């Protein structure tokens, strides 16, 4: 007989609200270099290729350090580990305003990536252990809303701050203001229930076990496909609007943020819709698999024509529709991973998946820079992103296959160990 999972307490909802704010800050910090790219290029005379490498630097440490992050949050209190990562990345953001060379920028982007690598394994661990399946779509959608509102606000406020103060004060102010988030988080952490998270951390599959699971590789391919386009948008879309669509700074502040607002609103709606279907008895894994696959396919369908049309208003409408479809993916993707992984493996699976999937953040800015240098047009870059999106659809659908939770302990532990641990937990 199925055991009903306890509902999250009010304090856990408060903590989730703070996490939503923090992921908003997270994406402001990782995206502000894209907002300032044109100004930095003009001041420091970086070429398109160098700029592409700089925009991708963050993702080297962000990707590689996911493996370390997954182990850290399984060993120590995830809430404090997350606070340490937040402190590191906020400091790196502020110090970027003092950088004077390509090497300085590159180093600080590496530090930023290392700090932010803690984020998604931590979110996944907290949600998988604190929220029942029927609320995980909503919880993950709220996190995802923060990840989309962040770039939207980052573009909107960043452009205004650059206009008023220049790009250096923008980094200093954003980095300093971000640190204020740590005050309420450090006050609430000692009061959060940690027992369930601790129980889920007593055992987790090894990375050696993870790499033998086909479903893991399906989610990695899917995330890579989605991340390629998402980071392409995050790092190059403001540049595209300013240079190819010739928007003024005032227009850019709103137009370049529109796709991110669209994803944010759609993500919340799709997350609520998926949870509603799960509560009505539909198979949770199949529901979330459908949302993520259809979302990526729809994004490709609208994104490529958006760059081909000449009328700006039509292009903006198509970008908005592509972003709405992306919301179907982004609201349910981590909930899908949590369903497949279960509480024991949620942190480590998320770290491993995010490690490899986020190399798209290294490749997308670099490939886009090369495409611009070679063809002097964004059309090829957008078409490449569309093809990679379709690879992501294949990953989430065909490679993952049946969307059921992996039975880790039954496969990985001797029978007597499973029985003993089950008796202790009961």
Secondary structure by P-SEA (a helix, b strand, c coil): cccccccccaaaaaaaaaaaaaaaaaaaaacccccaaaaaaaaccccaaaaaaaaaccccccccaaaaaaaaaacccaaaaaaaaaaaaaaaaaaccccccaaaaaaaaaaaaaaacccaaaaaaaaaacccccaaaaaaaaaaaaaaaaaaaaaaaaaaaaacccaaaaaaaaaaaaaaaaaaaaaaccccccaaaaaaacccccaaaaaacaaaaaaaaaaaaaaaaaaaaaccaaaaaaccccccccccccccaaaaaaaaaaaaaaaaaaaaaaaacccaaaaaaaaaaaaaaaaaaccccccccccaaaaaaaaaaaaaaaaaaaacaaaaaaaacccccaaaaaaaaaaccccccccaaaaaaaaaaacccaaaaaaaaaaaaaaaaaaaccccccccccccccccccaaaaaaaaaaac
